[in-house]
Amino acid sequence: MIPPGGVLHQFILETFAKTGRSLTLENIQREFTLSGIEEADSLVAKLERQGSVHRNSGDRVITHAYPFSNEPTAHRVQLADGP
């Protein structure tokens, strides 16, 4: 099932919030039962063009999904019912 962009973006944000880790294209492919890694790459690329997420060029790991980041920043996120 190909998720709408909002569903995928929400999944990425929830994963960051719950686990403190980002997703890989393989994680997205498995979660949404996509036909291949290329399909996951295409969906993530669309979110990148919208400015919703970021990856390093050629990488399969999402490094940023505002306000979350895999890389250290001065920003901190406090959730009422989570980390």
A tleap script that builds the chain and sets N, CA, C and O, in Angstrom:
source leaprc.protein.ff14SB
mol = sequence {
  NMET ILE PRO PRO GLY GLY VAL LEU HIE GLN
  PHE ILE LEU GLU THR PHE ALA LYS THR GLY
  ARG SER LEU THR LEU GLU ASN ILE GLN ARG
  GLU PHE THR LEU SER GLY ILE GLU GLU ALA
  ASP SER LEU VAL ALA LYS LEU GLU ARG GLN
  GLY SER VAL HIE ARG ASN SER GLY ASP ARG
  VAL ILE THR HIE ALA TYR PRO PHE SER ASN
  GLU PRO THR ALA HIE ARG VAL GLN LEU ALA
  ASP GLY CPRO
}
set mol.1.N position { 0.834 -1.180 0.000 }
set mol.1.CA position { 0.000 0.000 0.000 }
set mol.1.C position { 0.877 1.241 0.000 }
set mol.1.O position { 1.730 1.389 0.875 }
set mol.2.N position { 0.689 2.113 -0.940 }
set mol.2.CA position { 1.449 3.357 -0.989 }
set mol.2.C position { 0.754 4.374 -0.088 }
set mol.2.O position { -0.388 4.756 -0.346 }
set mol.3.N position { 1.447 4.816 0.980 }
set mol.3.CA position { 0.813 5.744 1.911 }
set mol.3.C position { 0.775 7.157 1.340 }
set mol.3.O position { 1.683 7.553 0.608 }
set mol.4.N position { -0.264 7.920 1.665 }
set mol.4.CA position { -0.232 9.345 1.319 }
set mol.4.C position { 0.940 9.992 2.041 }
set mol.4.O position { 1.382 9.504 3.082 }
set mol.5.N position { 1.442 11.088 1.490 }
set mol.5.CA position { 2.601 11.759 2.074 }
set mol.5.C position { 2.425 12.102 3.538 }
set mol.5.O position { 3.367 11.982 4.321 }
set mol.6.N position { 1.213 12.533 3.925 }
set mol.6.CA position { 0.967 12.895 5.315 }
set mol.6.C position { 1.075 11.708 6.254 }
set mol.6.O position { 1.568 11.843 7.374 }
set mol.7.N position { 0.618 10.548 5.808 }
set mol.7.CA position { 0.698 9.329 6.622 }
set mol.7.C position { 2.153 8.925 6.811 }
set mol.7.O position { 2.563 8.575 7.918 }
set mol.8.N position { 2.921 8.969 5.756 }
set mol.8.CA position { 4.344 8.627 5.842 }
set mol.8.C position { 5.076 9.618 6.736 }
set mol.8.O position { 5.869 9.216 7.587 }
set mol.9.N position { 4.817 10.909 6.552 }
set mol.9.CA position { 5.483 11.926 7.370 }
set mol.9.C position { 5.143 11.715 8.839 }
set mol.9.O position { 6.028 11.788 9.692 }
set mol.10.N position { 3.881 11.456 9.147 }
set mol.10.CA position { 3.461 11.202 10.523 }
set mol.10.C position { 4.178 9.983 11.096 }
set mol.10.O position { 4.613 10.000 12.248 }
set mol.11.N position { 4.300 8.931 10.298 }
set mol.11.CA position { 5.004 7.722 10.733 }
set mol.11.C position { 6.469 8.032 11.056 }
set mol.11.O position { 7.004 7.547 12.053 }
set mol.12.N position { 7.104 8.827 10.223 }
set mol.12.CA position { 8.505 9.211 10.445 }
set mol.12.C position { 8.628 9.995 11.747 }
set mol.12.O position { 9.511 9.714 12.557 }
set mol.13.N position { 7.751 10.977 11.954 }
set mol.13.CA position { 7.794 11.788 13.173 }
set mol.13.C position { 7.523 10.946 14.417 }
set mol.13.O position { 8.207 11.094 15.429 }
set mol.14.N position { 6.534 10.068 14.343 }
set mol.14.CA position { 6.216 9.217 15.492 }
set mol.14.C position { 7.372 8.286 15.833 }
set mol.14.O position { 7.643 8.035 17.007 }
set mol.15.N position { 8.047 7.776 14.822 }
set mol.15.CA position { 9.186 6.894 15.069 }
set mol.15.C position { 10.307 7.648 15.762 }
set mol.15.O position { 10.893 7.146 16.721 }
set mol.16.N position { 10.612 8.853 15.283 }
set mol.16.CA position { 11.624 9.682 15.944 }
set mol.16.C position { 11.229 9.925 17.396 }
set mol.16.O position { 12.054 9.773 18.297 }
set mol.17.N position { 9.963 10.304 17.630 }
set mol.17.CA position { 9.504 10.654 18.974 }
set mol.17.C position { 9.530 9.463 19.922 }
set mol.17.O position { 9.930 9.596 21.079 }
set mol.18.N position { 9.106 8.304 19.439 }
set mol.18.CA position { 9.003 7.124 20.298 }
set mol.18.C position { 10.328 6.429 20.539 }
set mol.18.O position { 10.565 5.899 21.625 }
set mol.19.N position { 11.195 6.425 19.530 }
set mol.19.CA position { 12.430 5.644 19.634 }
set mol.19.C position { 13.689 6.490 19.735 }
set mol.19.O position { 14.735 6.002 20.163 }
set mol.20.N position { 13.594 7.759 19.342 }
set mol.20.CA position { 14.784 8.602 19.304 }
set mol.20.C position { 15.674 8.304 18.117 }
set mol.20.O position { 16.793 8.810 18.025 }
set mol.21.N position { 15.171 7.477 17.202 }
set mol.21.CA position { 15.955 7.088 16.021 }
set mol.21.C position { 15.175 7.408 14.759 }
set mol.21.O position { 13.948 7.506 14.763 }
set mol.22.N position { 15.915 7.563 13.696 }
set mol.22.CA position { 15.278 7.817 12.406 }
set mol.22.C position { 15.042 6.506 11.667 }
set mol.22.O position { 15.458 5.435 12.108 }
set mol.23.N position { 14.381 6.621 10.562 }
set mol.23.CA position { 14.057 5.460 9.732 }
set mol.23.C position { 14.990 5.343 8.548 }
set mol.23.O position { 15.608 6.315 8.114 }
set mol.24.N position { 15.075 4.138 8.041 }
set mol.24.CA position { 15.770 3.891 6.791 }
set mol.24.C position { 14.725 3.610 5.721 }
set mol.24.O position { 13.555 3.389 6.031 }
set mol.25.N position { 15.142 3.618 4.484 }
set mol.25.CA position { 14.227 3.274 3.397 }
set mol.25.C position { 13.714 1.844 3.571 }
set mol.25.O position { 12.571 1.547 3.226 }
set mol.26.N position { 14.550 0.968 4.100 }
set mol.26.CA position { 14.125 -0.414 4.324 }
set mol.26.C position { 13.007 -0.486 5.361 }
set mol.26.O position { 12.066 -1.265 5.205 }
set mol.27.N position { 13.106 0.329 6.428 }
set mol.27.CA position { 12.036 0.365 7.436 }
set mol.27.C position { 10.712 0.786 6.808 }
set mol.27.O position { 9.667 0.198 7.087 }
set mol.28.N position { 10.769 1.799 5.967 }
set mol.28.CA position { 9.564 2.322 5.314 }
set mol.28.C position { 9.001 1.291 4.344 }
set mol.28.O position { 7.788 1.095 4.271 }
set mol.29.N position { 9.878 0.638 3.605 }
set mol.29.CA position { 9.430 -0.391 2.670 }
set mol.29.C position { 8.671 -1.497 3.405 }
set mol.29.O position { 7.608 -1.928 2.959 }
set mol.30.N position { 9.217 -1.950 4.527 }
set mol.30.CA position { 8.564 -3.017 5.305 }
set mol.30.C position { 7.246 -2.541 5.919 }
set mol.30.O position { 6.236 -3.239 5.839 }
set mol.31.N position { 7.256 -1.365 6.527 }
set mol.31.CA position { 6.065 -0.864 7.224 }
set mol.31.C position { 4.863 -0.729 6.291 }
set mol.31.O position { 3.737 -1.047 6.671 }
set mol.32.N position { 5.108 -0.258 5.073 }
set mol.32.CA position { 4.016 0.008 4.146 }
set mol.32.C position { 3.913 -1.046 3.043 }
set mol.32.O position { 3.177 -0.864 2.073 }
set mol.33.N position { 4.654 -2.150 3.195 }
set mol.33.CA position { 4.632 -3.269 2.252 }
set mol.33.C position { 4.795 -2.770 0.808 }
set mol.33.O position { 3.993 -3.092 -0.069 }
set mol.34.N position { 5.839 -1.986 0.589 }
set mol.34.CA position { 6.117 -1.438 -0.738 }
set mol.34.C position { 6.815 -2.491 -1.586 }
set mol.34.O position { 7.450 -3.406 -1.062 }
set mol.35.N position { 6.693 -2.355 -2.878 }
set mol.35.CA position { 7.225 -3.371 -3.792 }
set mol.35.C position { 8.749 -3.389 -3.861 }
set mol.35.O position { 9.336 -4.411 -4.215 }
set mol.36.N position { 9.389 -2.289 -3.533 }
set mol.36.CA position { 10.844 -2.247 -3.597 }
set mol.36.C position { 11.389 -1.016 -2.916 }
set mol.36.O position { 10.645 -0.102 -2.558 }
set mol.37.N position { 12.698 -1.003 -2.739 }
set mol.37.CA position { 13.366 0.122 -2.089 }
set mol.37.C position { 13.209 1.400 -2.912 }
set mol.37.O position { 13.186 2.502 -2.365 }
set mol.38.N position { 13.101 1.240 -4.235 }
set mol.38.CA position { 12.939 2.406 -5.111 }
set mol.38.C position { 11.643 3.143 -4.810 }
set mol.38.O position { 11.589 4.371 -4.879 }
set mol.39.N position { 10.604 2.393 -4.478 }
set mol.39.CA position { 9.318 3.009 -4.150 }
set mol.39.C position { 9.428 3.820 -2.849 }
set mol.39.O position { 8.900 4.929 -2.762 }
set mol.40.N position { 10.102 3.273 -1.857 }
set mol.40.CA position { 10.333 3.994 -0.607 }
set mol.40.C position { 11.179 5.240 -0.871 }
set mol.40.O position { 10.896 6.309 -0.330 }
set mol.41.N position { 12.203 5.107 -1.692 }
set mol.41.CA position { 13.065 6.238 -2.036 }
set mol.41.C position { 12.263 7.351 -2.706 }
set mol.41.O position { 12.460 8.528 -2.402 }
set mol.42.N position { 11.377 6.991 -3.599 }
set mol.42.CA position { 10.552 7.971 -4.301 }
set mol.42.C position { 9.643 8.735 -3.336 }
set mol.42.O position { 9.487 9.951 -3.452 }
set mol.43.N position { 9.051 8.023 -2.393 }
set mol.43.CA position { 8.157 8.661 -1.418 }
set mol.43.C position { 8.927 9.602 -0.495 }
set mol.43.O position { 8.466 10.704 -0.201 }
set mol.44.N position { 10.093 9.166 -0.044 }
set mol.44.CA position { 10.910 10.009 0.831 }
set mol.44.C position { 11.435 11.217 0.057 }
set mol.44.O position { 11.500 12.319 0.603 }
set mol.45.N position { 11.807 11.025 -1.200 }
set mol.45.CA position { 12.283 12.140 -2.033 }
set mol.45.C position { 11.208 13.212 -2.169 }
set mol.45.O position { 11.512 14.405 -2.179 }
set mol.46.N position { 9.968 12.792 -2.272 }
set mol.46.CA position { 8.862 13.761 -2.364 }
set mol.46.C position { 8.768 14.579 -1.072 }
set mol.46.O position { 8.587 15.795 -1.120 }
set mol.47.N position { 8.890 13.920 0.071 }
set mol.47.CA position { 8.884 14.651 1.346 }
set mol.47.C position { 10.086 15.580 1.455 }
set mol.47.O position { 9.985 16.667 2.025 }
set mol.48.N position { 11.226 15.154 0.910 }
set mol.48.CA position { 12.418 16.017 0.912 }
set mol.48.C position { 12.171 17.283 0.102 }
set mol.48.O position { 12.521 18.381 0.535 }
set mol.49.N position { 11.573 17.129 -1.066 }
set mol.49.CA position { 11.294 18.296 -1.917 }
set mol.49.C position { 10.352 19.280 -1.223 }
set mol.49.O position { 10.421 20.485 -1.462 }
set mol.50.N position { 9.473 18.760 -0.365 }
set mol.50.CA position { 8.548 19.607 0.382 }
set mol.50.C position { 9.203 20.222 1.620 }
set mol.50.O position { 8.612 21.078 2.280 }
set mol.51.N position { 10.415 19.786 1.929 }
set mol.51.CA position { 11.128 20.288 3.099 }
set mol.51.C position { 10.723 19.610 4.397 }
set mol.51.O position { 11.053 20.105 5.475 }
set mol.52.N position { 10.014 18.489 4.319 }
set mol.52.CA position { 9.530 17.800 5.519 }
set mol.52.C position { 10.584 16.920 6.175 }
set mol.52.O position { 10.581 16.754 7.395 }
set mol.53.N position { 11.482 16.359 5.380 }
set mol.53.CA position { 12.546 15.496 5.887 }
set mol.53.C position { 13.827 15.787 5.116 }
set mol.53.O position { 13.818 16.482 4.100 }
set mol.54.N position { 14.928 15.238 5.622 }
set mol.54.CA position { 16.214 15.423 4.941 }
set mol.54.C position { 17.039 14.143 5.066 }
set mol.54.O position { 17.002 13.454 6.085 }
set mol.55.N position { 17.778 13.850 4.007 }
set mol.55.CA position { 18.787 12.779 4.008 }
set mol.55.C position { 20.049 13.356 3.403 }
set mol.55.O position { 19.996 14.325 2.646 }
set mol.56.N position { 21.169 12.770 3.731 }
set mol.56.CA position { 22.394 13.113 3.026 }
set mol.56.C position { 22.316 12.498 1.640 }
set mol.56.O position { 21.722 11.435 1.461 }
set mol.57.N position { 22.898 13.145 0.684 }
set mol.57.CA position { 22.830 12.704 -0.705 }
set mol.57.C position { 23.234 11.238 -0.850 }
set mol.57.O position { 24.305 10.830 -0.400 }
set mol.58.N position { 22.363 10.456 -1.483 }
set mol.58.CA position { 22.644 9.053 -1.740 }
set mol.58.C position { 22.455 8.138 -0.539 }
set mol.58.O position { 22.712 6.938 -0.629 }
set mol.59.N position { 22.006 8.693 0.587 }
set mol.59.CA position { 21.860 7.912 1.812 }
set mol.59.C position { 20.455 7.332 1.925 }
set mol.59.O position { 19.501 7.892 1.386 }
set mol.60.N position { 20.333 6.216 2.622 }
set mol.60.CA position { 19.035 5.567 2.836 }
set mol.60.C position { 18.453 5.881 4.205 }
set mol.60.O position { 17.387 5.374 4.555 }
set mol.61.N position { 19.139 6.710 4.984 }
set mol.61.CA position { 18.699 7.068 6.337 }
set mol.61.C position { 18.182 8.505 6.353 }
set mol.61.O position { 18.832 9.418 5.843 }
set mol.62.N position { 17.015 8.687 6.940 }
set mol.62.CA position { 16.476 10.038 7.114 }
set mol.62.C position { 17.207 10.645 8.304 }
set mol.62.O position { 17.161 10.093 9.403 }
set mol.63.N position { 17.876 11.767 8.103 }
set mol.63.CA position { 18.657 12.379 9.173 }
set mol.63.C position { 17.870 13.416 9.959 }
set mol.63.O position { 18.133 13.627 11.143 }
set mol.64.N position { 16.901 14.069 9.309 }
set mol.64.CA position { 16.126 15.117 9.975 }
set mol.64.C position { 14.660 15.027 9.568 }
set mol.64.O position { 14.333 14.787 8.406 }
set mol.65.N position { 13.808 15.219 10.530 }
set mol.65.CA position { 12.378 15.397 10.289 }
set mol.65.C position { 11.950 16.384 11.367 }
set mol.65.O position { 11.614 15.996 12.486 }
set mol.66.N position { 11.967 17.653 11.016 }
set mol.66.CA position { 11.766 18.727 11.993 }
set mol.66.C position { 10.617 18.404 12.929 }
set mol.66.O position { 9.528 18.063 12.467 }
set mol.67.N position { 10.832 18.501 14.230 }
set mol.67.CA position { 11.969 19.080 14.955 }
set mol.67.C position { 13.022 18.047 15.363 }
set mol.67.O position { 13.884 18.351 16.188 }
set mol.68.N position { 12.972 16.849 14.813 }
set mol.68.CA position { 13.873 15.772 15.211 }
set mol.68.C position { 15.089 15.682 14.285 }
set mol.68.O position { 15.025 16.013 13.101 }
set mol.69.N position { 16.204 15.221 14.874 }
set mol.69.CA position { 17.442 15.095 14.114 }
set mol.69.C position { 18.270 13.939 14.654 }
set mol.69.O position { 18.295 13.684 15.858 }
set mol.70.N position { 18.944 13.244 13.749 }
set mol.70.CA position { 19.906 12.203 14.143 }
set mol.70.C position { 21.211 12.827 14.610 }
set mol.70.O position { 21.984 12.199 15.334 }
set mol.71.N position { 21.449 14.040 14.201 }
set mol.71.CA position { 22.698 14.721 14.506 }
set mol.71.C position { 22.482 15.684 15.671 }
set mol.71.O position { 21.416 16.292 15.774 }
set mol.72.N position { 23.468 15.833 16.543 }
set mol.72.CA position { 23.314 16.721 17.698 }
set mol.72.C position { 22.991 18.160 17.283 }
set mol.72.O position { 23.608 18.712 16.373 }
set mol.73.N position { 22.016 18.750 17.969 }
set mol.73.CA position { 21.665 20.165 17.780 }
set mol.73.C position { 21.430 20.773 19.153 }
set mol.73.O position { 21.394 20.061 20.158 }
set mol.74.N position { 21.271 22.072 19.193 }
set mol.74.CA position { 20.972 22.762 20.450 }
set mol.74.C position { 19.498 22.634 20.821 }
set mol.74.O position { 19.112 22.976 21.939 }
set mol.75.N position { 18.684 22.152 19.912 }
set mol.75.CA position { 17.234 22.069 20.147 }
set mol.75.C position { 16.869 20.826 20.959 }
set mol.75.O position { 17.483 19.770 20.805 }
set mol.76.N position { 15.876 20.963 21.813 }
set mol.76.CA position { 15.366 19.851 22.603 }
set mol.76.C position { 13.853 19.813 22.441 }
set mol.76.O position { 13.197 20.853 22.383 }
set mol.77.N position { 13.310 18.606 22.369 }
set mol.77.CA position { 11.865 18.426 22.238 }
set mol.77.C position { 11.359 17.725 23.488 }
set mol.77.O position { 11.882 16.681 23.877 }
set mol.78.N position { 10.348 18.297 24.112 }
set mol.78.CA position { 9.736 17.712 25.295 }
set mol.78.C position { 8.296 17.374 24.962 }
set mol.78.O position { 7.522 18.258 24.594 }
set mol.79.N position { 7.922 16.093 25.086 }
set mol.79.CA position { 6.566 15.644 24.834 }
set mol.79.C position { 5.882 15.385 26.174 }
set mol.79.O position { 6.519 14.920 27.119 }
set mol.80.N position { 4.599 15.683 26.253 }
set mol.80.CA position { 3.853 15.512 27.503 }
set mol.80.C position { 3.858 14.060 27.982 }
set mol.80.O position { 3.941 13.803 29.183 }
set mol.81.N position { 3.768 13.102 27.036 }
set mol.81.CA position { 3.671 11.707 27.444 }
set mol.81.C position { 4.805 10.841 26.897 }
set mol.81.O position { 4.621 9.642 26.684 }
set mol.82.N position { 5.955 11.431 26.672 }
set mol.82.CA position { 7.060 10.658 26.112 }
set mol.82.C position { 8.382 11.331 26.306 }
set mol.82.O position { 8.477 12.323 27.029 }
set mol.83.N position { 9.410 10.808 25.672 }
set mol.83.CA position { 10.756 11.388 25.826 }
set mol.83.C position { 10.873 12.773 25.211 }
set mol.83.O position { 11.940 13.384 25.263 }
savepdb mol mol.pdb
quit
